Amino acid sequence: MAQTRKSFDELSNVLSEISDRELRRAIGLVRRQRAGLDANGKLPHLEALIAQLDPDALSWLDIVLCVRSQQAGREAAWRRFAASAYRELVEPGQ
């Protein structure tokens, strides 16, 4: 459980590096990474962080960023979603 918390905290740190005005470009960057394409250079401060994530973490980040962009101004809502989606990722069916 301690490893799960540490991993979630690391992913949360990636989220905190993304400003609201960078959301669309960050989503594009995550999707390029998931597709195995080179980074586009638009968000150099995030490229190194995202390049280190495994496929499951990239999928989670993609979904959370999309929810975050839809829930603009409702930070608590997307943060709750991020936590529950991560629990489902690491402990499916529980």
C-alpha positions as CSV (number, residue, x, y, z in Angstrom):
1,M,0.0,0.0,0.0
2,A,2.9,2.4,0.7
3,Q,4.2,1.9,-2.9
4,T,0.7,2.7,-4.2
5,R,0.6,5.9,-2.3
6,K,4.1,6.9,-3.4
7,S,3.1,6.2,-7.1
8,F,-0.1,8.2,-6.8
9,D,1.9,11.1,-5.2
10,E,4.4,11.0,-8.1
11,L,1.6,11.1,-10.7
12,S,-0.1,13.9,-8.7
13,N,3.1,15.8,-8.9
14,V,3.0,15.5,-12.7
15,L,-0.5,16.9,-12.6
16,S,0.5,19.8,-10.5
17,E,3.1,20.7,-13.1
18,I,0.4,21.3,-15.7
19,S,-1.4,24.6,-15.6
20,D,-5.0,25.0,-16.7
21,R,-3.9,26.8,-19.8
22,E,-1.6,24.0,-20.8
23,L,-4.3,21.2,-20.5
24,R,-5.0,20.8,-24.2
25,R,-1.4,20.7,-25.2
26,A,-0.6,18.3,-22.3
27,I,-3.3,15.9,-23.4
28,G,-1.8,16.0,-26.9
29,L,1.6,15.3,-25.4
30,V,0.4,12.3,-23.4
31,R,-1.4,10.9,-26.5
32,R,1.7,11.3,-28.6
33,Q,3.7,9.5,-26.0
34,R,1.1,6.7,-25.8
35,A,1.2,6.3,-29.6
36,G,5.0,6.0,-29.5
37,L,5.6,9.3,-31.3
38,D,8.3,11.9,-30.5
39,A,7.4,14.8,-28.3
40,N,6.5,17.9,-30.2
41,G,8.6,20.4,-28.1
42,K,5.6,22.5,-27.0
43,L,5.9,21.6,-23.3
44,P,9.6,20.9,-22.7
45,H,9.2,21.1,-18.9
46,L,6.7,18.2,-19.0
47,E,8.2,16.0,-21.7
48,A,10.8,14.4,-19.5
49,L,8.3,13.7,-16.7
50,I,5.8,12.1,-19.1
51,A,8.4,10.1,-21.0
52,Q,9.2,8.2,-17.8
53,L,5.6,7.0,-17.3
54,D,4.5,3.5,-18.0
55,P,1.5,2.8,-20.4
56,D,-1.0,2.4,-17.5
57,A,0.1,5.6,-15.9
58,L,-0.1,7.4,-19.3
59,S,-3.7,6.1,-19.7
60,W,-4.6,7.3,-16.3
61,L,-3.0,10.7,-16.9
62,D,-4.9,11.0,-20.3
63,I,-8.2,10.4,-18.6
64,V,-7.6,12.6,-15.6
65,L,-6.4,15.5,-17.8
66,C,-9.6,15.2,-19.9
67,V,-11.8,15.2,-16.8
68,R,-9.8,18.1,-15.4
69,S,-10.4,20.1,-18.6
70,Q,-14.2,19.4,-18.4
71,Q,-14.3,20.2,-14.7
72,A,-12.6,23.6,-15.0
73,G,-13.2,25.5,-11.8
74,R,-14.2,22.4,-9.9
75,E,-10.8,21.2,-8.7
76,A,-12.2,19.0,-5.9
77,A,-14.3,17.0,-8.4
78,W,-11.5,16.1,-10.8
79,R,-9.1,15.4,-7.8
80,R,-11.6,12.9,-6.4
81,F,-12.0,11.3,-9.8
82,A,-8.2,11.0,-10.1
83,A,-7.9,9.2,-6.8
84,S,-10.7,6.8,-7.5
85,A,-9.5,6.1,-11.1
86,Y,-6.0,5.3,-9.7
87,R,-7.3,2.9,-7.1
88,E,-9.2,1.1,-9.9
89,L,-6.0,1.0,-11.9
90,V,-3.9,-0.6,-9.2
91,E,-6.6,-2.7,-7.5
92,P,-9.1,-3.7,-10.2
93,G,-12.4,-5.1,-9.1
94,Q,-12.0,-4.2,-5.4
